[in-house]
């Protein structure tokens, strides 16, 4: 006569088996994702893609700003960068060097700013810190000591555990010299709020730093004044100045004249301004006038910047799991009205 398990015990065993099955599937998915991202970096293509560069050609005169763009043409399909930028989190177009982009990758990578051409080919790498936690945004603006700086926001906090965040300022003029001139600012949010922030935009005129929280249905806007660098004692608390009713904002950029703000999230690209005109419709929140920028979407949109003409755009996305389409770098040129 066989032994028959008690019904409650049979249910418990089945539940345990199901739970173990779920854990095994999750483990395999995580392992597959890790291998898909690490394999290209383990191959020989990584070394071949990196070339130590001399200082690029400088802009003699930046392009004159034109009127607000009404229509764009994307260089599609996206350009696929090398393995170092398969997890891109920030992008900036240089206003010092011609046809140069700066890009960063987020957590799990060494703290490098990657200097690339307009096709995403890595030309140079600059180490800007000894270590970082989760760098999620790259911006540009006036240095605390004068000149042009890049700003890296080490502010990612997916699990809302970090009480203090950091912003690194790197002098763009020193990036091709033996010693990089940089500084670090530590701060926190009001009431010690622990927020995931993946977008930073430094105002090109004031130098004030604007940060945007990444939440499902809204984005809180915080400001750190430029003077925080002169009183850098670790006690600065960012001031909340507004909000947007956009979910999951992953990057932001001021236009070079400081009048328009470019935003990117999974739904697309948006431009906000504080001035009413024929192109922007009134909305709620901070910088109350908005327009949607009609460009093809990438699968996991992460980073965006204006190009020096203030109208053309570069935006990018990292590779998502094993999907090898609709990710990479896209340049979108402004098409003159009537052309």
N, C-alpha and C positions, 0 to 999 in steps of 0.2 A: 504494500500500500504506500503510495507516494505521499510526500510531505507537501501540504497545501499552505501557502503563505496567507497570513491574515490580510483581508482586503485593504486595511489602512497601510500595512507594510508594503503591499504591492504598489499602491498609489505613491508612497514615499520614494520607492526605488525608481519608478518611472519619472517622477519629478526630478530626482537627482540625475538620472541619465539625460533628461532633456536639458537640464542646466549645464551639464558637462558638454553636451553637444553644442550648445550656444557658445560656450567659452572656447571650444576648439575652433569653431567657425570664425569667431572674432580674432583669435590668435593667428589663424591662417591669413585672414584679411590684412591684419597689421603687418605680418611678416612679408606678405606680397607687396604691400605698399612701400615698406622700407627697402626691399630689394629692388623695386622698380626705380626708386630714386637714387639708391646707392650704386647700383650696377654701372651706370654711365660714369660715375665719379671714380669707380675702381678701375675702369678701362684706361687705355693709353691715351684716349682722346682728350683727357683733361689737360695734360701737359702740353699737348700740341696746340690747344686753343689759346694758351696764355702766352703773350709776347710782352716782354718788358719794353715799355715805350719811352721815347724821349718826350719832352713837353710838346703838346699839340700846338697847332697854329692858333693864335689868339684872334678874337674879333678885333678889328680895327675900329669899326663902328657897328653897333647893333642895328638890326633892321628897324626902320621907322614903324611905330605902331600904326596900324590901319584901323578902319572901322570894325565894328562887331561882325564876326563872320555869320553868314546865313546858311551856308551849305559846305559840306566837307566831302572829300573823296578818300576813302581808306585804301591803303596799300595792302590788299588782301590777296592771298591768305597771309596769316601772321608769320613773321620771321621767327624761326626756332633758335633760341640762344643755346649756348653751351650748358653743360651740366651744372655749373656753378649758379645758374640763374633759373633752374627748374622750379625753385621755390621763391621767386621774386616777391618782395614786399614793398619796395619803394623805388621810384624813378624820378630823375631830375634832368632837365636839359641845361647844359652849361651856358652861362651868360658871359663867361670869360674866354672859353675855347670854342672854336667853330666845329659844328657837327659832332659834338661830344655829348654822350649821356652818362650819367652816374646812376648806378643801381645797387641795391642791397638785397640780400636774402634774409629770412627771419630766423627763428630759433633753430638750434642744431647746426649752425654754420659759424665759422670764425668771423670775428668783427672786422670785415673788410668792406670798403667801398670799391666797387668794380667800375673802372673806366671803360666804356665801350664806344664803338662807333654807332652809327644810326641803324646798323643791322644787328646790333646786339653782340658783336664779336668783342671779346674781352681784350683790352690793350694794356691794362695796368691795374694793379691792386694796391689799395692804401689801407693799412691797418690803423684804425682810429681809436682803439681802446685795448686794454689788456684782456678784458672779458666782458660779456654782455649776457643778459637773461633772455630777452625776446625782442630784438629790434624790429619794429613793424612799419616805420615811416621814414621817409627821406624828404627834406625840404631844402630851400636855399633862401638866403636873405643877408642883410648886413651883419658883419661880424661884431661881436661886443667890443672889439678893439679897432674896428674900422676895416674896410675892404669887404670882400665877398666870401661868405661862408656856406658850407653845407651843414645841415642839422639832422642828426639821426635821433629818432625817438625810440628809446628802449622802454617801451610802455605797454607791450603786449602782456595780457593777463587773462588767458582763456578761462582759468578756474577761479579768478577773483581772490587771489591769495596775497598779492603784493601790496604793501602799504605805501611804499615810495617808488617813484619812477625816475628815470634819468633822461636828459637830453644832452647829446654830445655836439659841440660846435667844432668844425674843422675848417681852417683857413684854406680856401681854394687855391690861393697863390703858392701855398707851401706843399701842395700834393705831389709835385714832381721834384721835390728837393729831398736831401737826405733826412731832414728832421721835420716832421709834420707838426704844425702849430695847432693845438687843439685845447679844448676846455670841456668840463663836465658840470652840469647843473642837476641837482637832486631836488625833487619837489613831491608834493602829494595833492590829492583832491580834497574838496571841502568835506568836513565830517569824516575824514579818512575813508571816503568812498573807494571801494576797490572795483575799478572798472577796466574793461578791456578797451584800450585805445589804440587804433591802428592807422590813424590819420593825423598828420601834423602839417600846418601851413604857416610859414613865417612871413609876416607882412613885409614886402620889399621896401617900404618907406619907413615905417615905425620900428621894425625889428621885433614887434610883439609876436609871441608864439601862440597860435590857436590850435587846440587839440579837440578831436571829435570822437566821442565814445561809439563803440560798435555794439549796438543792441538790435534786437529783432524788429522793433517797430518805431524807433526814434533814435536820435543822436543828440546828446548833450554837447554844448559847445563851451569850452573853457579857454581862458586867456591867461598867459603868463607875460608880464610886461618885460620889455627889453632890459629895463634896469635891474631885473633879477640877477643878471650876470655880474653886476657891480656889487651886489649884496649877497653873494653866493655862500650862504651859511647852512644850507640844507633844510631851512625852515619854511621855504616858500610854499604857499597853498594857492593852487590855480583858482581863479575866479570864474564861476559860471556866468556866461554872458548871453546865452540863448539856447535854442534848440532847433532841430530840423525833424520833420516827420518823414524821415527816410530810415529804412532799416539797413543794418550791416554795412555802414560806410567803411570802406577799406583804404581810402586815400583822398587827399585834398591838395589843391595847389592854387595860389593866387596868380592872377595874370601879372606880368611884369610891371604894369602901371598900378597895381594894387586895387583896381576897381571891381574886379570880378573874381569869383571863387569857383573853381572847378571841383566837382565831387564825382566819385565813382562807387558803385555798389553792384550787387548781382543784377539789379534791374536795368542798369545802364549808366549813362553819364548825364550830369546835370550842371548847369551854370547858375550861380546866384549872384545878385547884385543888390546894392542899396538904393539904386536910382531907377525910376520908372522910365521905360522907353518902349519903342514899338516891338522889340524882340522878346521882352521878358514879361510874363504874366504875374500878377500879384498872388502871393501865397502867404502861408502863416510862418511864423518863426523869425529867426535872425536872418538878416539880409533878405527882405521880404519878396523880392522879385526873382522869378525862376523861368528857365526854359530848358527843355529837354534837347540834348544833343543827339541827333539821329546818326548812329554809327553801328556797324555790326558788333554783336556781343561776343565776348569770349566766355569760355566755360567757367572760369573762376577768376573774375576780374579783381585785380589786386592793387594796381598802381596807375597813376595818371599824372601828366604834366603838360603845361603849355610849352610850345617851342618858342624860340626868341622873337618870332614875328607877332606873338601875342594872340594868334588866331589858329594856327595849326596845333595839332595835339599828338602826343605819344601816350599810348596806354598799353598795359601788359597784364598777363595772367600766368600763374604757375601751372605746371602740369598736374592734372588731377587723376590720381591713381594710375591706371594703365591706359587712359584715354590719350591718344596722340594727335588729336585734332582740336582746333579752336582754342589753342593756347599759344603763348609766345608774345612777341612784340609787334604792335601795329602803329604805323605812322599815318595820320590823317591830315591831308593838306587842305587848307581853306580854298574853296573854288570861288573865284570872283563872280559876283552877281551878273547874270546874263551870259556867262560863258557856257 
